[in-house]
């Protein structure tokens, strides 16, 4: 996708769909280019439009960007999906003099989870002018210097890169000197002053000229320095290095004072004219002077700063040697120091997105987290392998290089394990290897997959007849191993009939605690037992339930039946009416619970058939039958 220039930003958007599908995770890459120094709110690109996303759903899908930078340079407007500048970007601060400068972002959206990589290239603008370390340089040149002799000058520095960096030097008009512009291996420029015509100290002791450095920006920027040349009397011989170029290797992080190499230059003169001293050349970069030192007497180059392979793999050192005689002339050489990488950086682990809690019924392959790793070392020292323990129901899949997805490998069971602490180990292949551990907390959310369970397979209750209506007769209890609403239970009695009447007219239940209450007084002679079905139902969606049978038995009350009679009285029962009178009097005595004159109570004339008829009606107890038999004997 090529985007036309926008205002105030000029750039283009390159949308590169890389197309990877790992466990239903679609990854793509978008690249934008913007200049540095844009103000807050400047337009970068419309991510939603470039990815074909529905702007109305960005907030609901938790659209967000993740950056590894220390500052939040860029931000996204969730109302329209536009990526904009949140904080002014200084390319020189962000990437120093690197030829390319990128902000790496990761765009994460959920439901379903999608991951996009976004690269924002920061283009250099010409906001820095070339500058010299000093505003004035002093050179001592002997009058015997031959035409063609070269004298290195201090280099100008320009923090910009590319076409905006230092491009050329210019020397003001003079009679004796011209410029020779050289290019280093990294493409940077430095100038040498070349003697074009002989000098004559007796004619002119000093020469002044202006050196101007220009960059390649538009508009062009420049910086100047004044060069003052003092003409000295002749010194016949100059020192000579034994090599035109020196080369050495140095492991990164070498301790302070480590010897890199030893320079050697000789001078055929005698005395002070033959004593050689060493130093950095005037155009040696400031960074080199911060990392290395040159002993002026021995020529030993030693480490005096932190040498980091990840910042530079090779350093160019420009050195000079000159004698201590009058009119000494410096000669120059170059030293190349190759930096060897060591495994000094442990892998970095970044959790780009974590989707937790995860439902226990999530299918195998559900993406839990997106993980990126990086190692600043090179070669095998920078290759990283990630692992998680094998005893967890999760797997680690590799997508892009150094990108992983943590997915479920089987169905989860919250009732067995409600959360997992997964230790992710990132280990590089260096010797010895370095590793980093990161813990990912995965919580398992409940689904309603367990019905309530009663504490007993069935319940049996004995209730004495003539019970008080509204009294509690028993309680049932159920348990649900699910959590929250899925475990909240309510109790009910299922519809049914008892002797043609609804169950709800006989008993009721407290829906919260399972207490069961009698709604009427039970009569053993009318109903000796009955059954009801009690249901426990959870509050899940959909709800689950279980039933249990409750057996209710009525206990018959044993009456001590008596009949009050006078002494020697005889009650003959030729037929039913006299029997009912006897029962009525006995029942009255039972109610009064009196035992007076018990020796005068007798049942006479009751035949076995009559007694059985009374018993079958439930109107006399076994005790009355026993007494009657004794009286008949």
N, C-alpha and C positions, 0 to 999 in steps of 0.2 A: 504494500500500500504506500504510494507516494503522496505525501501531503503538501499542498501548496503553501507558500510562505505565509506566515501570520504576522500580525502587528501586535506588540512591538517586537516579537521574537522572530528571527529568521532561522529556519532550520527545516529539517524534514523528518518524517516519521517512517521508520522501516518496521513493518510488522512481519515477523518471520514466524510462521506457525511450524513448530518443530514436530508436533503430532506424536505424542507418546501416550500410550494407554496402559496404565498399571493399576490393576484392581479398581477399574472404573474411575481412575484419576486422570484427567486430561490436562496435559501440560503444554504450554506454548510460550513463545518468547516475543517480546515487543521491544523495539529499540527507538529511542527518541534522541534528538540532538538539539542542544540549546547552548547559547553563549553564556559565559560566566557573568557575574555582576548584575543579574536581573533583579528587579525589585520584587518585594513580596506581592504575591498574587499574579505574577506573570504566567501566562498560559504555556504549558509544556505539551500536553496532548490529551485527547479524549479517550481514556482507556475503555470506557464502556462502549463507545462507538466502534473503536478499533477491534474489540473482541466480540462485538455483536451481543452485548449484554443488555438486559432490560433494566433501564435506569430506575424504574419504579420499585424494583426488587432488591436494589443494592443494600439498603439498610436491613431489610428482612433477612438477607443472605449473609449478613455480617461481613460485607465487603471491607477489606482493609489492606494496607501495604505494610510490609516489614522491611526495614533497612538495617544493614550492619554498620552504618556510619554513626559517629558519636553524636551528630546533630541531625535533627529532623529537617533536612533541607527541602524535602518535597512533601506535599500533602494532597489528598483527594477530596473533592467536593462530592459528598454522597448524593446530593440532589441532582447532579447532572453528569457525574462520572468523570469530571475534568481533573487532570493532574496539574497542579500549579506549584509555583515556587513559594515555599514557606519561609525560607531564610536565605539571604543573599549568599551566593556561592563564590568563593575566591578560589579559582582553580590552582593558583600557586600554593595556597595553604593546603588544599585538599590532596593534590597529587605531586607537589613540588615541580620538578622539571621532567617528569615522565612524558614521553611523546603522546601518550594516549591517557585519557582520564575519564573514568566511568563511575557513575553511581549505580550500584546493583540493588534492585528492589525485587521483592517477591509480593505478588498480589494473591490474596487468599479470599475465596468466597466459599460459602458452605451451602448445604442442602440443595444439590449434592456438593461435596467438597471438590473444588477445582483450584489448581495452582498454576500461576503464570509467572514467568521470569521477565522482568523489565530492566533493560539497560538504558541509562540516560547518559549520553556522551556530553561531557562538558567541554565546549569549544573555547579555545583561548581568544581573548580580545587583547588588543594592544594597549594595556593599561600600565605598563612599566617601561621606563626609559632605560637604555644602557647606562651603566655607571661604573666609574673606575674606583678602586679601593682607596686611592689618594687623588687629591686634586692636582698635585704637582709631583713629578718624578725628576730625580737628579741622576745623571749618568756621567761617569768619569771615563773619558776615552783618550788614549794616548795619541799624540800627534803622529806617531809612527804607524798607526793603524793603516793597514793597506785597504785600498778601495775594494769593495765587496765584502768587507767584514760585517758580520751580523751582530746585532745587539737586541736581545729579546726585551719587549716592553710589557709592562703590566697589562693584563687582560681586563677588558670591561666585562661586566656581568649584566645579564638581562634575564629577569625571572620568567618572562614569557617564553613560549615554545613555538615550534613550527615556523611559519613565515613571519611571526611577530618577534622572533628571537634575534639575537645579534647577527648581522649579515656582513658588515664591512667596516673598514677603518679608512680614515683619510688624514693625511698629514698636511699641515699648512705649508705654503711655499717657502723654500729655503734653497741655499746654494750647494749644500754638501750631502744631504740625506734623502733617501726615498724609503717607501714602505714595502715590505714583503709580507703578504697575508698568508698565514698557514691554517690548515684545517686539521683538527684532532680526529681521532677515531670515532668519537661520538658526534662528529659534525660541527662542534663548536669552533669558533675562529679565534686566532690570536695573531698579533702583529710583531714583526721584527723590524728594527731600524737598520737599514743597510747604508753603509758609507759609500757614497757615489763618487765623491772627489776628495783628495787628500786634505787633511787639516793642517793648519799652521798656527801653533800656539802663539808665536810671536806676533802674528797678524790679528788674531781674535781668540781670546781666552774662553769666552762663553758664547753659546748659541741657544736661543730659545725658539720653540715652535709649539704649535697646538695640535694635539692628537684628538680626533673626533671619531666616536663610534656610532654607527647607525644600525637601527634594526630594519626589518623588512615589512613592518606594519604599514597600514594605511589609515590615517596619515602617519608618515614616518616620524619616529622619535630618535633623539640622539643625546649623547653625553660627551663631555670634553675633559681633557687633562692637559696641564702645561708641562712640557718636557724641557728641562734645563740641562744642557751638556757643558761640562767643564773639560777643557782640553788640557791633558797632562803631558809632562815630558815623557820620552820614550822609555819603555822597559822591553829589552830585546826579545825575551822568550815568554811564551804563555804556557800554562799547564796543559797537559794532554791526557784525556781519559783513556784508560786501556780498552774501553768498549764504547761504541757509539750508542748502543742501546743495552740496558740491563734488564734482566727478567728474573722474577722470583715468585714463589708460591707461598701463600700464607693462609692458614686455617682461620675461619671466622672466629670471633670472640677470643682471639689470641690475647693473652694477658699483657698488661701495660709493661713496656720495656722490652718486649720480644724483638730480637734482632731479625730484620728482614733481609738485608744484605749490606755489604761494605763497599763503598765507592773507592776507586783508586785513580788518582791523577798525578802525573809527575811533571816537574818543571826543571829544565836543564840549567837554569840560573843558580847562583850560589847565594848563601845567606838568606836575608829576608825576601829577596827576589825569587828564591826557589822554594820558600815555605808555602805550602798549598793549604788553603782553607776552603770549606765546602758550605753550601747553603742551597736553599730552594731558589730556582729562577724566579724572576719577577712575575712571569705569567703562570706560575703554579696556582691552581685553583685554591680558594680559601678552604674548601672542604678537605682537600689533601693536607693542608697545613694543620688542620684540626686533628687529623687522624695519625699523622706521622711526623717524626722529627729527624733532623739531620745533625749529627755531631760535627761542628765546624772544624775540628782538628783531626778526628779519626775517619770521618766520612761514613760512619755507621748510621744506617737508617733504621729507626726503631718505631714500635707501635706506641702511640700515646693517647689513643682514643678507642672507642668500641667499633670494631670492624664487623660489619653485618653483611653477609652474603646476600640476604634478601633485599638489601638496598643497592648494592653494586657488586658485580662479580669480578670486576677488574678496575684497577686504579692506574692512572697515568701520573707519574711524578716527574717534574722537570727540575733538574738540579744544575748547579754551576760550580765551577772551581776557579779560583784565582790566587795568584801569589800575593805576598805581603809587601812586595816592593812598591816603589813609587810608580805611578802610572800603570797600576796593575790592570790587566784585561781579563775579564771573565770568559771562560769557555763553558759550553753547555752539553748536557746529555739527558737522555730520557730513560726512566725506569718504569717498567710495567710490572705491577704486582697482581698476580692472579689469586683471587680469594676462593678457598675451598669450602664447600658447604659441610656443615656438621649438623647432626640431628639435635637442634637446640630449641625447636618449637613443637610443643605438644599440640595434637589436633584440637580444633575448636568445634564444639557441637552447638548448633542453633536449632531450637524447636520453632519451626516456622508456624505450625498450626497444630493445636491439640483439640480433638473433639471428644470431650468427656463431660458428663458421664455417657456411657454407651449402654444401650438397652441389652438386657440379657438374651433376648431372642435375635440379636443382630446376626445376620448370616456370616459364615466364614468368608474372609476377604474384606470385611468392613474396614475402611481406613480410620485409624485412630489418631495418627500424628504424621506430619510431614517434617522430615529432619534433614538438615544440611550440615556437612562437615567440611572443614578446610584445614590445610596445614601449609604454613608459609615456607617450609623447607622445599627443596627441589629433589628430583629423582626419586629414589626409593624412600628417602627421608620424608617426602611429601605425599607418598601414596598411603591411603588410609583404608583400613578395613573396620567395619562396624559389626558388632554382635550383641545379641541379647541372650539371657539364660534360656536353656532348652526346656525347662520345667514349667513354662508359662504358656497359656493358650494363645500365643501371639507369634508372628513371624515378621522378619525385617526384609523388605524387598528393595532392591536397588533400581532406581529409575535412571535419571541422568547421572553423569559422573559426580560423585560426592553428594548425591541426593538419594534419600531413602524414604520409604513409607512403612510405618508400623501398622500392621493389619491383624485382625483376628484370624486364628487358624482353626477354630472350632466354636461351637455355640457355648456361651457363658451361662453360668448358673449363679445368680446373686445369692440364693439361699445357701450355697456352698461357700462362695468367696465373694464378698461385697466390693472389694477394691484390690488392685494390684499395684505394687511398687516395682516397676520394670527398670532394671539397671542397664543402660545402654553404654557399651564400652567401645570407644573409638581408639584404635591402635595403629600407629604408622609402621612402616616396614624398615625403619632405620635400625642401626646397630649401635648401642642397644635401643630397642623400640621405646617410644614414649606413648602414653595413653591418657585418655580423659574419660571420666565416667559422668554420666548424666542420668538422673532418675526421673522417670515419667510416671506420674500418678494417674492411673486409669480407674475411675469409679464406675461401678456397674449399677445401672438403674433398674428398678423392679418392673416386671410386667405381671399381670394377674394370671399366673400359671399354676396356682395351687388352690384347690377348693378347701373350704373349711373342714376341719376334722373334729368330730365329737370325741369327748374323752372316753365314752363307752359305746359299744356297738348297739346297745339298747338299754332302756331304763325301765325298772319296775317299781311301782309306788303303791303302798297300802294306806288307804284312807279310811278312818273310822266313820261309819254312817252317822247321819245327823250332824255333820261338820258345819262349822259356821261359814256362810257365804262370804267370799272375799278373802279368805285365809289362804296363805301360801301353802301349797302341798308339796312342791319340790322345785329343783332348779337344774337346768341342763347347761353344759359348758362346751364350747367348741374353740378351736385354735386354728389360726391361719398363718403359715410361715412367711407369707408375703409381707410387704411393708406399707406403711402409710395408708392411703385409702383402700388399697388392695387387701389390707388386713383388718379393716374396720368391719365388724360383723353386726348384723341385725337378725333377730330371731322372730319367727312367726309360726302359727299353727295352720297347717294346710286344711283346706275346706273338706268337710265330710259330714256325715250324719250319724247320730246316735239315737236309736229308737225313733227315727223319723224326724228328729230335730237337728238343726245345725250344731256342729261341734262348738261354734263360738258362743252358744248359749250355755255350755257346760263349763268351759275353762277358757282362760285368757293367759297371755304371756307378755312379760316385759321385753320389748324389742331390744333393749340395750344390754340387759344382764342375764336374760334367760330364765328369770323367776316365773313359775307357773302358778296361777291362782284359780281356785274353785269359784264358779259364779253362782252355784246353788248348793243347797244341802242335799247330800246323796242319801238315798233310801235303799238299804240292802235288799229289802223285799221286792223293790221295783227294778233295780239294776245292780247286779253283783260285780261286774267288771266291764271295762271298755278300753279301746286303744285309740291313740291319736298320733298323727305324724307331725313332728316338729322340724322345721327347716331353719338352717343357719345360712345366711346369704352375705357375701362380702360386697364391698362398694366399688369393686373394680369395673373396668369397661372392656369387654362385657363382664357382668357379674357372674361369679361362680357360687354354687350352693351345694349343700349336702343335707340329707334327711336322716332322721332317727325315729324309731318307734318307741312310744312311751306307753307302757302297760299300767293301767290304774285298776287296783282291786279294792273293793269295799269290805271292811271288816265289820261283821255282825256283832252288835252289843249283846252281852249275856245278862239277861235280867234274872234276879232272884225273885221268882214269882211266889207270892203267898196269898192266902185267903183268910181273912179274919172271920172266925166263927165262935159261937158260945160253947161252953163246956158240954161235951157229949152230944153236940148237935150233929146231925147227919145230913149230908147233901146228896140227894139222889139225882142222878142225871139220866133219866130215861130218854131224853131227847136233847136237841141242840140248845134250846133256850136256856135250860138250867146251866149248861156248859158255858155259855157266854156270860152268864151272871157270875159263875165261879171265876172266869178269867178276868172279868172287870174288877172284882174285889181283890184278886191277887195282884193285878196291875197297880191298883191304888195303894196296896200295902208296900209294893216295891218302890213306888215313888216316895212314900213317906219314910222308907228305910227303917221300919220298926221291927223289932223282934219279940215284942211282948206277946205272951200267951201262945208261943209257937207250939207248945205241947197240945193245944186244943185244936190245931189245924189238921184236918184230915181230908183226904180225898176218898170218898166211899162211893161205890156203885159205878165208877168209871170203867167201862169195858175197854179192852185194848183197841178196838176199832175206833172208838170215839177219841181216845188219846192220840192215835195216829193222825186222825183228821185235824185235830187241833195243831199238832206239831207241823203237819204239812202246810198249814196256813201261816206258819211262822209266829203263832200266837202264844206258844208255851216253849220253854227251854227244856233241855235234856234233864235239868234238875227237877222240873215239875213231873216229868215222866217217871223219874226214879222214885220220887216221894209217893206217887200214886200206886206204883207197884208194891211198895212196902205196906201201904195202907190196905191194899186188897188182900195181902197175905194174912 
